[in-house]
Amino acid sequence: MPTLTAWCYRTPFGARRGELRLRRLQDAEALEVHCAIVVTWVHGAHRPRTAHVRHRVRTELDDPVTLTALARVVLEVATSDAPPAAADAAAGRLRGTGVDSEFLVATSRHFVPGCSVLLVMSGRADLDVVRSLVQRGLAAGEVELVRTELAADGVRQMAALLDAPDA
């Protein structure tokens, strides 16, 4: 089953460092990356920017458009007057995908100027290797991981739901 993880950083360029960690995990064949995007919000900008992270092996789940659409949903939650209510409404629209309101609220806390997020959709993982590499960033307090298991067909469902006119 695919996993969606938000690697959340307190600096606008922290997610770029996360990209390097992600590449090391791929090089060690410890993490199968389906798709990843970086969301960066620098001070003074009116909104965040997104960029697709290129990776070694393309899979059928390599869908930066859907991840970018999900980032827009997280931004809506972050900029809402009532983030928990906005997250509940968004999670309702995404029902059955595996993206819940807890994931949306926790990730939205980092969709503010001066922060960055690396959104990673992944498959199989060697958790011992992943944990040891990511643990350094966690111990230093430079990254917070927010993770959710997607439904088996969650990526396709998410793509269809986020492409819908009312999404």
C-alpha positions as YAML, in Angstrom:
chain: A
units: angstrom
residues:
- id: 1
  name: MET
  ca: [0.00, 0.00, 0.00]
- id: 2
  name: PRO
  ca: [1.31, 3.48, -0.78]
- id: 3
  name: THR
  ca: [2.26, 5.84, 2.01]
- id: 4
  name: LEU
  ca: [2.06, 9.63, 2.01]
- id: 5
  name: THR
  ca: [4.57, 11.39, 4.20]
- id: 6
  name: ALA
  ca: [5.02, 15.12, 4.75]
- id: 7
  name: TRP
  ca: [8.59, 15.96, 5.76]
- id: 8
  name: CYS
  ca: [7.99, 19.35, 7.42]
- id: 9
  name: TYR
  ca: [10.80, 21.86, 7.94]
- id: 10
  name: ARG
  ca: [10.94, 25.15, 9.84]
- id: 11
  name: THR
  ca: [13.01, 26.86, 7.16]
- id: 12
  name: PRO
  ca: [12.14, 27.65, 3.54]
- id: 13
  name: PHE
  ca: [14.99, 25.54, 2.20]
- id: 14
  name: GLY
  ca: [14.88, 22.67, 4.69]
- id: 15
  name: ALA
  ca: [12.88, 20.51, 2.28]
- id: 16
  name: ARG
  ca: [15.75, 20.78, -0.21]
- id: 17
  name: ARG
  ca: [17.95, 19.09, 2.42]
- id: 18
  name: GLY
  ca: [15.20, 16.52, 2.78]
- id: 19
  name: GLU
  ca: [15.44, 15.92, -0.96]
- id: 20
  name: LEU
  ca: [19.09, 14.92, -0.47]
- id: 21
  name: ARG
  ca: [18.09, 12.48, 2.28]
- id: 22
  name: LEU
  ca: [15.38, 11.11, -0.01]
- id: 23
  name: ARG
  ca: [17.93, 10.54, -2.78]
- id: 24
  name: ARG
  ca: [20.25, 8.75, -0.36]
- id: 25
  name: LEU
  ca: [17.38, 6.47, 0.62]
- id: 26
  name: GLN
  ca: [16.68, 5.75, -3.05]
- id: 27
  name: ASP
  ca: [20.36, 5.13, -3.78]
- id: 28
  name: ALA
  ca: [20.47, 2.65, -0.90]
- id: 29
  name: GLU
  ca: [17.29, 1.07, -2.33]
- id: 30
  name: ALA
  ca: [15.72, 1.58, 1.09]
- id: 31
  name: LEU
  ca: [12.68, 3.48, -0.17]
- id: 32
  name: GLU
  ca: [10.57, 3.13, -3.29]
- id: 33
  name: VAL
  ca: [9.53, 6.68, -4.21]
- id: 34
  name: HIS
  ca: [6.48, 6.98, -6.42]
- id: 35
  name: CYS
  ca: [6.30, 10.75, -6.45]
- id: 36
  name: ALA
  ca: [7.56, 13.73, -4.47]
- id: 37
  name: ILE
  ca: [7.12, 17.49, -4.53]
- id: 38
  name: VAL
  ca: [8.73, 20.30, -2.55]
- id: 39
  name: VAL
  ca: [6.50, 23.08, -1.25]
- id: 40
  name: THR
  ca: [8.51, 26.18, -0.31]
- id: 41
  name: TRP
  ca: [7.10, 29.36, 1.18]
- id: 42
  name: VAL
  ca: [9.75, 32.06, 1.55]
- id: 43
  name: HIS
  ca: [9.19, 35.15, 3.69]
- id: 44
  name: GLY
  ca: [7.56, 37.96, 1.72]
- id: 45
  name: ALA
  ca: [5.90, 35.66, -0.83]
- id: 46
  name: HIS
  ca: [2.13, 35.69, -1.06]
- id: 47
  name: ARG
  ca: [1.89, 31.93, -1.50]
- id: 48
  name: PRO
  ca: [4.12, 28.87, -1.56]
- id: 49
  name: ARG
  ca: [5.78, 27.45, -4.66]
- id: 50
  name: THR
  ca: [5.82, 23.78, -5.60]
- id: 51
  name: ALA
  ca: [8.38, 21.80, -7.56]
- id: 52
  name: HIS
  ca: [8.38, 18.18, -8.69]
- id: 53
  name: VAL
  ca: [11.28, 16.14, -7.32]
- id: 54
  name: ARG
  ca: [12.81, 14.05, -10.07]
- id: 55
  name: HIS
  ca: [13.74, 10.56, -9.02]
- id: 56
  name: ARG
  ca: [15.48, 7.57, -10.52]
- id: 57
  name: VAL
  ca: [12.62, 5.26, -11.37]
- id: 58
  name: ARG
  ca: [9.23, 6.37, -12.68]
- id: 59
  name: THR
  ca: [6.25, 4.36, -11.48]
- id: 60
  name: GLU
  ca: [2.62, 4.41, -12.50]
- id: 61
  name: LEU
  ca: [1.94, 6.41, -9.31]
- id: 62
  name: ASP
  ca: [4.33, 9.22, -10.29]
- id: 63
  name: ASP
  ca: [1.69, 11.95, -10.30]
- id: 64
  name: PRO
  ca: [3.00, 15.39, -9.33]
- id: 65
  name: VAL
  ca: [-0.26, 16.99, -10.50]
- id: 66
  name: THR
  ca: [-2.23, 15.12, -7.83]
- id: 67
  name: LEU
  ca: [0.35, 15.89, -5.12]
- id: 68
  name: THR
  ca: [0.29, 19.57, -6.13]
- id: 69
  name: ALA
  ca: [-3.53, 19.54, -5.96]
- id: 70
  name: LEU
  ca: [-3.27, 17.98, -2.49]
- id: 71
  name: ALA
  ca: [-0.82, 20.74, -1.51]
- id: 72
  name: ARG
  ca: [-3.48, 23.28, -2.56]
- id: 73
  name: VAL
  ca: [-5.97, 21.52, -0.27]
- id: 74
  name: VAL
  ca: [-3.47, 21.70, 2.61]
- id: 75
  name: LEU
  ca: [-2.95, 25.40, 1.84]
- id: 76
  name: GLU
  ca: [-6.73, 25.96, 2.02]
- id: 77
  name: VAL
  ca: [-6.72, 24.33, 5.46]
- id: 78
  name: ALA
  ca: [-3.70, 26.39, 6.56]
- id: 79
  name: THR
  ca: [-5.22, 29.71, 5.49]
- id: 80
  name: SER
  ca: [-8.70, 28.97, 6.78]
- id: 81
  name: ASP
  ca: [-10.14, 30.86, 9.75]
- id: 82
  name: ALA
  ca: [-10.96, 27.46, 11.28]
- id: 83
  name: PRO
  ca: [-8.32, 24.92, 10.17]
- id: 84
  name: PRO
  ca: [-9.86, 21.90, 11.97]
- id: 85
  name: ALA
  ca: [-13.25, 22.50, 10.33]
- id: 86
  name: ALA
  ca: [-11.61, 23.08, 6.93]
- id: 87
  name: ALA
  ca: [-9.59, 19.87, 7.40]
- id: 88
  name: ASP
  ca: [-12.74, 17.92, 8.28]
- id: 89
  name: ALA
  ca: [-14.47, 19.23, 5.13]
- id: 90
  name: ALA
  ca: [-11.45, 18.42, 2.95]
- id: 91
  name: ALA
  ca: [-11.09, 14.95, 4.50]
- id: 92
  name: GLY
  ca: [-14.75, 14.37, 3.73]
- id: 93
  name: ARG
  ca: [-14.08, 15.17, 0.08]
- id: 94
  name: LEU
  ca: [-11.09, 12.80, 0.16]
- id: 95
  name: ARG
  ca: [-12.93, 9.98, 1.98]
- id: 96
  name: GLY
  ca: [-11.62, 6.56, 1.07]
- id: 97
  name: THR
  ca: [-8.16, 7.78, 0.00]
- id: 98
  name: GLY
  ca: [-6.42, 7.49, 3.36]
- id: 99
  name: VAL
  ca: [-5.89, 11.25, 3.72]
- id: 100
  name: ASP
  ca: [-7.62, 12.24, 6.95]
- id: 101
  name: SER
  ca: [-8.18, 15.49, 8.83]
- id: 102
  name: GLU
  ca: [-5.34, 14.75, 11.28]
- id: 103
  name: PHE
  ca: [-2.86, 14.54, 8.40]
- id: 104
  name: LEU
  ca: [-4.23, 17.74, 6.85]
- id: 105
  name: VAL
  ca: [-4.13, 19.74, 10.11]
- id: 106
  name: ALA
  ca: [-0.66, 18.54, 11.10]
- id: 107
  name: THR
  ca: [0.77, 19.27, 7.65]
- id: 108
  name: SER
  ca: [-1.02, 22.62, 7.35]
- id: 109
  name: ARG
  ca: [0.87, 23.94, 10.38]
- id: 110
  name: HIS
  ca: [3.92, 24.06, 8.13]
- id: 111
  name: PHE
  ca: [2.24, 25.81, 5.22]
- id: 112
  name: VAL
  ca: [3.29, 29.23, 6.47]
- id: 113
  name: PRO
  ca: [5.89, 31.75, 5.29]
- id: 114
  name: GLY
  ca: [9.39, 30.66, 6.26]
- id: 115
  name: CYS
  ca: [8.69, 26.91, 6.14]
- id: 116
  name: SER
  ca: [8.90, 24.12, 3.58]
- id: 117
  name: VAL
  ca: [7.43, 20.67, 3.13]
- id: 118
  name: LEU
  ca: [8.58, 17.66, 1.13]
- id: 119
  name: LEU
  ca: [5.49, 15.59, 0.22]
- id: 120
  name: VAL
  ca: [6.51, 12.02, -0.60]
- id: 121
  name: MET
  ca: [4.33, 9.24, -1.94]
- id: 122
  name: SER
  ca: [6.20, 5.99, -1.44]
- id: 123
  name: GLY
  ca: [5.90, 2.23, -1.59]
- id: 124
  name: ARG
  ca: [8.06, -0.45, -0.02]
- id: 125
  name: ALA
  ca: [10.61, 0.69, 2.54]
- id: 126
  name: ASP
  ca: [13.44, -0.75, 4.58]
- id: 127
  name: LEU
  ca: [12.32, 0.90, 7.80]
- id: 128
  name: ASP
  ca: [15.61, 0.32, 9.63]
- id: 129
  name: VAL
  ca: [17.56, 2.23, 6.99]
- id: 130
  name: VAL
  ca: [14.91, 4.93, 6.60]
- id: 131
  name: ARG
  ca: [14.64, 5.39, 10.37]
- id: 132
  name: SER
  ca: [18.41, 5.70, 10.86]
- id: 133
  name: LEU
  ca: [18.79, 8.31, 8.11]
- id: 134
  name: VAL
  ca: [15.73, 10.36, 9.05]
- id: 135
  name: GLN
  ca: [16.41, 10.07, 12.79]
- id: 136
  name: ARG
  ca: [19.33, 12.51, 12.50]
- id: 137
  name: GLY
  ca: [17.01, 15.24, 11.26]
- id: 138
  name: LEU
  ca: [14.38, 14.37, 13.86]
- id: 139
  name: ALA
  ca: [16.95, 14.46, 16.68]
- id: 140
  name: ALA
  ca: [18.21, 17.86, 15.53]
- id: 141
  name: GLY
  ca: [14.61, 19.12, 15.52]
- id: 142
  name: GLU
  ca: [14.89, 20.23, 11.91]
- id: 143
  name: VAL
  ca: [12.17, 17.96, 10.52]
- id: 144
  name: GLU
  ca: [8.78, 16.70, 11.62]
- id: 145
  name: LEU
  ca: [7.26, 13.73, 9.81]
- id: 146
  name: VAL
  ca: [3.51, 13.46, 9.25]
- id: 147
  name: ARG
  ca: [2.51, 10.13, 7.74]
- id: 148
  name: THR
  ca: [-0.60, 8.36, 6.53]
- id: 149
  name: GLU
  ca: [-1.24, 5.07, 4.82]
- id: 150
  name: LEU
  ca: [-3.14, 5.53, 1.58]
- id: 151
  name: ALA
  ca: [-5.82, 3.12, 0.49]
- id: 152
  name: ALA
  ca: [-4.74, 0.57, -2.13]
- id: 153
  name: ASP
  ca: [-6.42, 2.68, -4.81]
- id: 154
  name: GLY
  ca: [-6.08, 5.93, -2.85]
- id: 155
  name: VAL
  ca: [-3.83, 7.71, -5.33]
- id: 156
  name: ARG
  ca: [-6.22, 7.14, -8.22]
- id: 157
  name: GLN
  ca: [-9.19, 8.09, -6.05]
- id: 158
  name: MET
  ca: [-7.40, 11.24, -4.92]
- id: 159
  name: ALA
  ca: [-6.59, 12.15, -8.53]
- id: 160
  name: ALA
  ca: [-10.25, 11.75, -9.52]
- id: 161
  name: LEU
  ca: [-11.57, 13.64, -6.49]
- id: 162
  name: LEU
  ca: [-9.12, 16.52, -6.76]
- id: 163
  name: ASP
  ca: [-9.79, 16.80, -10.48]
- id: 164
  name: ALA
  ca: [-13.53, 17.07, -9.83]
- id: 165
  name: PRO
  ca: [-15.06, 20.54, -10.41]
- id: 166
  name: ASP
  ca: [-16.05, 21.02, -6.75]
- id: 167
  name: ALA
  ca: [-12.67, 19.95, -5.33]
...
